[in-house]
Amino acid sequence: MNSPILSALGITHAVGSGSNRFTVLRDITLEIYSSEVLLLMGPSGSGKTTLLHILGCLLKPTAGAVTVAGESTQSLNEEQLTALRLRQFGLVFQAYNLFPVLTATENVMVALDLLGVAKSAARDRAHELLTLVGLGHRLDGYPLQLSSGEKQRVAIARALAGDPPILMADEPTAALDAEAGLKAMKLFHMLAHRLQRAVVIVTHDPRIVHLADRVMWLEDGQIVLSPRPHPEVSSLGVGAAL
């Protein structure tokens, strides 16, 4: 079996101190592989987004270790972690985080500029990425002119700017209708299986479970094999997918 591109060992994370200390995650261990879509699901407050931020090296855990492409992140300083994130991760947020005064092309070019890509090459690469995600006809569109689904695709194209091996998305279909949400998930599935990316998605959306390779269910900060009944998974058989 291939080595995991991303792994977590014994991840625990707590916030606050003294009587106000609260443990968000408890002893999480998991491995994530290229060419797969992994969904992190669970009720609100179960620690899904915190886990995503720790896996994406945006947040250091209280205890435990994250390894990215064979490199432990435990001893890395903030500058080294920033460099690692630029190399290894593409992040997609629910709110899209697009610049309203920039076109779709220019929004993607911002990420390429951070990577030191020259302007002419960045424009060509932005056009290539937007075409890949199905927006070749909307290169000059501004966010206000784009649908929610199109804005999400611009955000995905921007996340691909550095050709990262790992894509992470936090509730990417929450603001989308059923059709647009399904299209976004099919895009993530294509990126995983055609381009061999590892895709990790936090979601409450039961409509997209059938396009995942694996589902992990969190409750009270822990991965559980047999989740208590919840509306999201009442008929999905999530326990068998873990």
N, C-alpha and C positions, 0 to 999 in steps of 0.2 A: 504494500500500500504506500502511496506517496506520503511524504512528510507534510504535516500541517503548515500552512502559510501563516497561521495565527493561532496561538494557544494561550490559555489562561490556567494557572495552577493555584488553587487555594485562595481565590480572590475574595477578600473580605473588605467591606468599606463601611465606615461609621462616620457620623457627623455629630457635632455638639460635644459636650463634655459633662462629666459628673452625672447628676440625676437627669440631665437633658440629653445625654448621649443616646443616639439611636443607630442601630445597625441596619444599613440599607441592603447590603449583600452579605451572604454567609457562605464562605468556603465554596465558591464557584470554580469548577474545573471543566474546561471544554476545549475541543480542538476544532478548527475551521480549515477547510481545504479549498484549493482552487477548483473552479468549475462547479461550484455548488451555490445554491441559494438557501440560506439559513434564516428562518424567521424566529425572532424572540417575541413570545406572546405571554400574556398574563394580565391579571386585573390591574387597574390603576394603582400606583403605589407599590408595585411588586419589585421595582428596581431595574426595569428593562432599560430605560434611558441611561441610568447611571452605569449599568454594565456596558452599554454601547460606548459611552464616553471613555470608560477605562480601557476597553478593547482598542479604541481608536487613539489611545495615548493622549487624550484631552484632559484626563484626570488620573492622578496617581492613587492607587488603592491604599487603604490602611495597611493591608497585609496581602501577601501573595505576589505572583510574578506573571507578567505578560511577555510573551516571546513573539517577535515579528520576523518572519523569514529567517528563523534561526538565531536572531539577535535578541538577547535579553534586554529589556528596557529598564531594569531596576536601578542601574547605576548612571543612567543618562541624565544630564542636566537639561534645563528647559530649552536651551539653544539646540542641543543634540536631538531632543524630542521633536522640536519644530522641523528640523531637517528630515527626520525620519518620517514624520507625517506627510511632508511634501513628496517624499519618494514613494511611500507605500500605500497611502490612503487617498481615496476620493470620498468626500462627505456630501450628502444630500439632506437638506433640512426641509421640514414640513412647510415652513414659511417661504421657501425658495431663496430668499435673501438676494434678489436681483437688484441691480442699480436701475432705478426707473428712468434715468436720463440717458441710459446706454442701450443700444440695440442688442438683439440676441447675440450677434457676432461679437460686439464689444464686451458684453458681459463675460463671454468665454475667454476673450483676449486678456481680460484682467488677470485671470489665473495663469495664463501663459506668460504674462509679463512678470509675475512673481517668480516664475521659473527661469527667467532670463532669456526667453525666446524673443528674437528680433521681431519688429512689428510686422513686416511683410510675411515672414514665416508664420507668425502667430495668427494673422488673418487667414492664411491658407489652412492652417490646422483647425481653426475655429469653424471654418466652412465645412471641413471634412467631418468634424465631430457632430455638428448640427445636422448634416446630411445623414450621418449614421443613426441618429436618434429620430429621424423622420421629419426634420425641420428645414430641409434644403430650400423650401419655398418661403421660409419666414426669416431669412438671414438678417434682414434690415428692420424687422418688427421690434417695436418697443414693448416693454412689459405690459403697459396699459392696453396695447392692441392685441395681446395674446390671451388665449383662454387659459384656465387653470392648468389643464393638461399640457398645453404647450409651454407654459412657464416651468412646469416640473421637468419637461424634457430639456429645456435650456439649462436648468440646474444640474441635470444628469450629465449633459455634454460638458459643462464646466468642471464637474467632478472628475471627468475622464481626461482633463487637460494634460496632466503629468503622466498619463499612461500607467496609473497605479494598479497593482495586483489585487487590491482590496477595495471594494466599494461598501460604504455604510450609509444607511438611510434611516431616519427617524420619522415614522409615521408618514411615509411618502404619498400614501393614497387617502389620507384623512380628509383633505380638502377637495377631493375629486369625486365626481359622480361615478356611478358603477362602471360605465363604459370607459371613461378616462382612467379610472383606477386600474381596470383590467389591462388597458394598453400600457400603462406605466409598468405594471408587474411583468407583462410579457417582454418588455424591453429589458428589465433587470434579468429575466430568465435568459434572454438571448445573450446578454453581455457575459453572463456566467458560463454558458455552455458553448457559445461560439468563440468568445475571446478569452476563455479560461480565467475569468475573474472569480474571486471569492466575493459573494454578496451577502451582507448581513443586514437584516431589516427588522426594526422594531415596529410592531403593528398590532392594532386591535381588529383589523379588517378580516373577517372570515371569508370574504369573497375571493381572496387571493391565495388561500392555503394550498389549493390544488396545484399551484405552480411552484411550490417550494420543494426542495429536495429533503430538507429536514425542518422540523419544528421543535423548539425547546420552550417549555412552559415554565414560567417563574411564578412562584407564590411566596410571599413573605421573604423575599430576597434569596430564595433557594430554587434550584432546578428540581422539579418534581416529575416523577414518572407517571403518576396517576392523578391528574388534576381533578379537583372537585368540580362539579358541574358549573359551567359558566355559559352565558348566551353565545359567546364567540365560538365555543367548541362543543356545543351540545350534541352535534351530530358529525363531528369531524374526525374522531378517533385520534386525537393529538397524542395521547400516551404512546400509541404504537409507532409514532413517527420519531420519537426521541432517540 
